[in-house]
Amino acid sequence: MNVLRFLGVILMTWSIAVHAAGPSVDSDDAAGGVLSGTAWTLVALAGQPIDPAAALTLRFESGQRLGGFDGCNHFHGSFRIDGSSIHIPAGMAATQAACPDPLASRARTFLETLGRAATFVIEADGLSLRDAGGQQLAAFVVTTTTLAGSDWEVIACNNGKQGVVTVIIGTHISAHFGDDGRVTGSAGCNNYFAEFKTSGESISIGPAGATHMFCNDPAGVMEQESLYLQALASAATFRLEGDRLTLRRADGAIALTLARESVTPDPAD
């Protein structure tokens, strides 16, 4: 009798442990289903083609969170799916940049369209959002996450004190990611160069070499340069989203925030 009671206690304990552990296994990712961890670029909106170079994006993250770039502002919110049904609540948070029409109008249409989506279909490398009647609202292709051949201007840098600060007014820090696996640019005073490698959204950047000039104007430029090169070497992941590039350290903290740098055509061309 005592043996049977002992076995009963063991079985009850095992059952409780299994039920307690069950929901903790990637429950947020499971709720996001096939969309969790995917990133897309808009190619059609309300029946009209959209140039992928406009970089209107939609990204589905773990925890049923989403984000993206609407062509004017960066936005983030939540999503929920059930089979092929999808719900994206209205009223997402967004940055507050002011853009002229038609950019502002298209951005509003994009966000309104996301809120009207009722179902989704993934075919090959494409995503289609549709209304309750099956009419396509928006079409996307898989976002290409390559840095090679892109030019950026640094707008904020980790200060090494658990904070991120904007660059000093009157300084310019740039980063060109070349097809040859080298990142080069100006660190604010000196020119620098380093090797970089990417795999998915992971990135590693080797120690930078640089010229040896000293600048004292504006004040703090040399300290900023040192912090920038340290932050660059600390990057472990990157996220490329429209006109914004974010590099993060292995602990998830932001290392650098960069904006896409437009190249002014040479008048002689």
C-alpha positions in Angstrom: 0.0 0.0 0.0 2.8 2.3 0.9 4.5 1.5 -2.4 1.4 2.3 -4.4 1.0 5.6 -2.5 4.6 6.4 -3.3 4.2 5.7 -7.0 1.1 7.8 -7.0 2.9 10.8 -5.6 5.7 10.3 -8.2 3.2 10.2 -11.1 1.3 13.3 -9.7 4.6 15.2 -9.4 5.6 14.3 -12.9 2.2 15.3 -14.3 2.4 18.7 -12.6 5.9 19.3 -13.8 5.0 18.5 -17.4 1.9 20.8 -17.4 3.9 23.6 -15.7 6.7 23.4 -18.3 4.5 23.0 -21.4 3.5 26.6 -22.1 7.0 28.0 -21.6 8.3 26.3 -24.8 8.4 29.1 -27.3 4.8 30.0 -26.7 5.2 33.6 -28.1 6.9 32.3 -31.2 4.3 29.6 -31.7 1.6 32.3 -31.4 3.3 34.2 -34.2 3.2 31.0 -36.4 4.9 31.0 -39.8 5.2 34.8 -39.8 7.3 35.1 -36.7 10.9 36.1 -37.6 10.1 37.1 -41.2 10.7 40.5 -42.9 9.1 41.8 -46.0 9.3 44.7 -48.5 6.1 46.2 -50.1 5.8 45.8 -53.9 2.1 46.5 -54.4 -0.5 48.5 -52.4 -4.2 48.9 -53.2 -3.6 47.4 -56.7 -0.7 49.9 -57.5 2.9 48.7 -57.9 5.4 50.1 -55.4 9.1 50.3 -56.2 11.0 48.1 -53.8 13.7 50.8 -53.6 11.1 52.9 -51.7 11.8 50.4 -48.8 8.4 50.2 -47.3 8.8 47.3 -44.9 6.9 45.0 -42.5 8.7 42.8 -40.0 7.1 40.2 -37.8 9.0 39.6 -34.5 8.7 37.1 -31.6 6.2 37.9 -28.9 3.5 38.8 -31.6 5.2 42.1 -32.2 5.6 43.8 -35.5 7.4 46.8 -36.9 8.4 48.4 -40.1 8.9 51.6 -42.2 6.0 53.2 -44.0 8.1 55.4 -46.3 8.0 58.3 -43.8 8.1 56.9 -40.3 9.1 53.8 -38.4 6.2 52.1 -36.7 5.7 49.2 -34.3 2.7 47.4 -32.9 1.3 43.9 -32.4 -0.3 41.2 -34.5 -2.3 38.0 -34.0 -2.8 35.1 -36.3 -5.1 32.1 -36.3 -4.5 29.7 -39.1 -4.5 32.0 -42.2 -6.4 34.8 -40.4 -4.5 37.8 -39.2 -5.3 40.8 -37.1 -3.2 44.0 -36.8 -4.8 46.5 -34.4 -5.1 50.1 -35.4 -3.3 52.9 -33.6 0.3 51.7 -33.9 3.1 53.8 -32.4 5.3 55.6 -34.9 8.0 58.2 -35.1 6.9 61.7 -35.9 8.8 62.8 -39.0 7.0 65.2 -41.3 7.0 64.2 -44.9 5.5 65.9 -47.9 2.9 64.3 -50.2 2.8 61.9 -51.9 5.0 60.2 -49.2 2.8 61.1 -46.3 -0.4 60.0 -48.1 1.1 56.7 -49.1 2.3 56.1 -45.6 -1.2 56.7 -44.2 -2.6 54.3 -46.8 -0.1 51.7 -45.9 -0.9 51.7 -42.2 -4.6 51.8 -42.8 -4.3 48.8 -45.2 -2.5 46.8 -42.5 -5.4 47.4 -40.2 -7.8 46.1 -42.8 -6.0 42.8 -43.4 -8.1 39.7 -42.5 -6.1 36.9 -44.1 -2.6 36.3 -45.4 -1.0 33.9 -47.9 2.6 33.0 -48.3 3.7 31.9 -51.8 7.3 31.2 -52.7 9.1 34.3 -51.5 6.0 36.5 -51.4 3.4 37.5 -48.8 -0.1 38.7 -49.7 -2.4 40.5 -47.2 -6.1 40.2 -48.1 -9.4 41.6 -46.9 -12.3 39.6 -45.5 -13.6 39.1 -49.1 -10.3 37.7 -50.4 -9.3 40.8 -52.3 -5.5 41.5 -52.2 -4.7 44.6 -50.2 -0.9 44.5 -50.3 1.9 42.3 -51.7 5.4 41.9 -50.3 8.6 40.1 -51.2 11.2 38.8 -48.8 13.4 41.7 -47.6 17.0 41.5 -48.7 19.3 42.0 -45.7 22.5 42.8 -47.3 24.8 45.7 -46.4 27.2 45.4 -49.3 27.3 48.5 -51.4 25.4 50.7 -49.0 26.4 54.1 -47.5 25.4 55.4 -44.0 25.7 58.4 -41.8 26.0 57.8 -38.0 23.3 59.7 -36.1 23.8 58.1 -32.6 26.4 56.1 -30.8 26.7 54.1 -27.6 28.6 56.3 -25.1 30.0 53.3 -23.2 28.0 54.4 -20.1 24.8 52.4 -20.9 23.5 55.3 -23.0 23.2 56.2 -26.6 23.9 59.8 -27.6 23.6 61.8 -30.9 26.8 62.8 -32.7 28.3 66.2 -31.9 26.9 69.0 -34.0 29.4 69.9 -36.7 30.9 66.4 -37.0 30.2 63.8 -39.6 30.7 60.1 -39.2 30.2 57.8 -42.1 30.2 54.1 -42.9 30.5 52.6 -46.4 30.0 48.8 -46.5 31.8 47.7 -49.6 31.4 44.6 -51.8 34.9 43.6 -50.8 34.0 42.9 -47.2 35.5 46.2 -45.9 33.7 49.0 -44.1 35.3 52.4 -44.5 34.6 56.0 -43.8 35.2 59.0 -41.6 35.2 58.6 -37.8 34.7 62.3 -37.4 38.4 63.3 -37.7 40.3 60.3 -39.1 39.5 58.0 -42.0 39.2 54.3 -40.9 38.8 50.9 -42.4 37.9 47.4 -41.0 36.8 44.0 -42.2 33.2 42.9 -41.8 31.2 39.7 -42.3 27.5 39.1 -42.1 25.3 36.0 -41.9 21.6 36.7 -41.8 21.3 39.5 -39.3 24.5 38.7 -37.5 27.6 40.8 -38.1 31.2 40.8 -37.0 33.5 43.8 -37.6 37.2 43.5 -37.0 39.5 46.0 -35.3 39.7 49.2 -37.3 42.8 50.8 -38.7 42.8 54.6 -39.0 44.9 57.6 -40.0 46.6 59.6 -37.2 45.4 63.1 -37.3 44.4 65.1 -34.2 41.3 67.4 -34.3 40.3 69.7 -31.5 37.3 71.4 -33.1 34.6 70.9 -32.2 35.3 70.0 -28.6 35.0 66.3 -27.8 35.5 65.1 -31.4 38.4 62.8 -30.6 36.6 61.2 -27.6 33.6 60.7 -29.9 35.8 59.1 -32.5 37.2 56.6 -30.0 33.7 55.7 -28.8 32.5 55.3 -32.4 35.3 52.8 -33.3 34.6 50.9 -30.1 30.9 50.7 -30.8 31.5 49.6 -34.4 33.7 46.7 -33.2 31.1 45.7 -30.6 28.3 45.1 -33.2 26.9 41.6 -33.2 23.6 42.0 -35.0 22.2 44.5 -37.5 18.7 45.5 -38.7 18.3 47.2 -42.0 14.9 48.9 -42.3 14.2 51.4 -45.0 16.5 54.4 -44.4 17.6 53.2 -41.0 20.3 50.8 -39.9 20.7 49.7 -36.3 23.7 47.8 -35.0 23.4 46.1 -31.7 25.8 44.5 -29.3 25.6 40.9 -28.2 23.7 41.9 -25.1 21.0 43.6 -27.2 22.1 47.2 -26.4 22.2 49.6 -29.3 25.8 50.2 -30.5 25.0 52.5 -33.4 22.1 54.1 -35.2 22.7 55.1 -38.8 20.7 56.8 -41.5 21.1 56.0 -45.2 23.4 58.6 -46.8 22.3 59.9 -50.2 25.1 60.2 -52.7 25.0 63.5 -54.6 25.6 63.0 -58.3 28.7 64.4 -59.7 27.8 67.5 -61.9 30.3 66.3 -64.5 28.4 63.0 -65.0 
